[in-house]
Amino acid sequence: MAVTQEQIDKFHRFASEHVSRRGGASSLEELIDLWQVENPSPEQAREDVLAVKAALRDMENGERGRPWDEFAREFRAHHDLAE
């Protein structure tokens, strides 16, 4: 999909406001990531909705996931992070 002038203008406003209110981002890539989180594409929004609905179905069927402590311990070990 081609980028429109309207999209560029919206991103420019977002970036300018972010920099003036929050002191900026640590990189342009971080600013783009923030933009994408706050302004998902219609396709991404649909995927997110489907993922939430699937998770709710799992919960209704008794799936409760993993305890936080277990996940956090494995995540830290996998990424070589201190506790």
N, C-alpha and C positions, 0 to 999 in steps of 0.2 A: 504494500500500500504506500502510495506516495505521500510525503509530508505536505501538509497544507500551510499556508501563511497563518491561518488561524491557530494551528497547533504551535507554530513557532512563537507567535505572539503570546499565547497562554504560557508556554514554557518560560519565555523571557520574563513575564510578570512574576511567575512563581519563583524563578531564580533570583530576581531582583529583590522580591519581598523576603525571601529566605536569607539572603546575604545581609540585608539591612536590619532584619529583626533578630536573627540568630547568630550573626557574626560569620555567616558563611558555612560552607561545608569544607571538609578536609581535602576534597578533590572534586573535579568535575564529574568523575564517575560516581562519586557518592551523591552528588546533587541529582544526577540522572536517575540513580537508584531510588532516591526519595520521591522524585517525580513519578516514577513508574508505580511505586507503592500507593501513592495518593491518587493516581490517575490511571488505573488499569485499563487495558484495551477491553473492548467488549468480549473478545475471546477469552482473555484471562479472567474477567469477571464471571463468565459462564463456567469456566473450569473451577474457580473457587467455590461457586455456589454448589456445583456437583460434588466437590470434595466434602463440603460441610454437610450436605444431605447424606452422603455415604457414611460419614462419621456418626451422624445422628442415628441412622439406621443401625449401625453397629452397636451403638449404646443401647438402643431399644431392644436389641437382641442379646444383651448381656455382656457385650465386650466392654471392658473398662480400661484397656490399655495397660501400660506398665507404670509401676510406682515411680514417682519423680526421682527419688534417691537412686534407684537402680539406673534409670536413664542418665542422670547427671554423672554418676560414677563412670559409666561406660563412655559417655561423651568426653569427659575430661581425659580418660585414659587414651581414647582414640586420637584426640587432638593434642595429647601431651601437655595438658594444662594442670596447674597446681590446684589443689582444693582450697 
